Amino acid sequence: MKNRVPLTLVFLTVFIDLLGFGILIPLLPTFAYNVLHVDETAIGIAIAVYSLTQFFFNPVFGNLSDKYGRRPLIVVSLLLNATGYVIFAFTDMYLVLIISRVIAGIGGSSIGVAQAYIADVTTKENRAKGMGLIGSAFGLGFVFGPLIGGYLSAFGYQVTGFVSAGFSFIAFLSTVFLLPESLSKDKMHIGHRKLFDIKAARNVFRNKAIGVSIILFFILTFSVANMYGTFALLGSKNFGFTDRQNGYLFAVIGLSSVIVQGGLLNVLAKFMDDRKLIMFGSVCMIIGLGMIPYGGGFWGIAIIVAILSLGTGTLQPTILSLVSKFSKEHEQGMVLGTNQSISALGRVLGPLWGGFSFEFFGHQYPFLTGAFFSSLILIFSTIFLSKFLVHSHAAADKPKLEEL
């Protein structure tokens, strides 16, 4: 299998980079609250600005990768990630934290490019499995990253910033010296394209199959993003968890995602079609998000977030594979970049509402909001998606999918 080596390399690159990301995720809210002394709303803003940056840069990076190749964009983004983490290590005021998150956000805008890389080296039949590698890399990053971060928290937040930067720099070097380009020159789109092409992004939604899939992915992302800045605060303020215990809980989330996307999803796919997988995943998300504030303690919440991860681990690659399957080969970067940009908008709105509702309405509201929107995925897939997927599969062999 000639594509196995590139797949392994891009998996390792994303995994190593996500280690650095995973180290900071459980620590950043408590760092901002305990060290910078900002409130929950400000924490939500700090987390949201990272995704807001990605909202603008994801389609830019995806667009550029269609023109110049995937590898150069991945290289640049990894170096920017490392720079953002170094700045975090020296953060002593809220503005510096915002700057570090903006730079890291630009660097983190290559996930759509990595997904396009996977699309380049896989067939449509193996696309979901290939996309699952990205999910597994995220999952593993969230297993070992928070564990490392929780351990390093005893040595100070500055150390965690330097270690995160170190992992991103290792990923940068591995990409420079080992990762081959996946997009052949004859497939690179040489024509004149705007860096941020609103018209092209609008055309993406004219394909109903792609548009519906992207909307579902947005709802999924927003639902989960409500807990980005509030989950660690919930553990710290309401249950008395330490940074290390919060790290362990994030590791449970990551490990559960790895189990789902690393094998369990393939088993479920033998008994369920795409619609049923989406329905199953949304039910698990409703239960998981809705029950987190009432977990009672460490082990109760650990079980609940495992159920949540079963839902997200099922939904993410299933919906993402639909986006890719319905895209033309030479537009994979643009379409997947647009999808990542729209999902980044969900990661902006989620933390903003999550931090605001946590502070002004109560600790349970970010999670109940996520459960409510997860129910919209269930309703939508039950009422609308069934007929739509039937028509989409029936037309899959037609030359022009846009006619759907």
Salt bridges, closest charged atoms under 4 A:
GLU40 OE2 - LYS237 NZ 2.43
ASP66 OD1 - ARG70 NH1 2.78
ASP66 OD2 - ARG193 NH1 3.10
ASP120 OD2 - ARG70 NE 2.72
GLU329 OE2 - LYS187 NZ 2.49
GLU331 OE2 - HIS330 NE2 3.63
GLU402 OE2 - LYS328 NZ 2.96
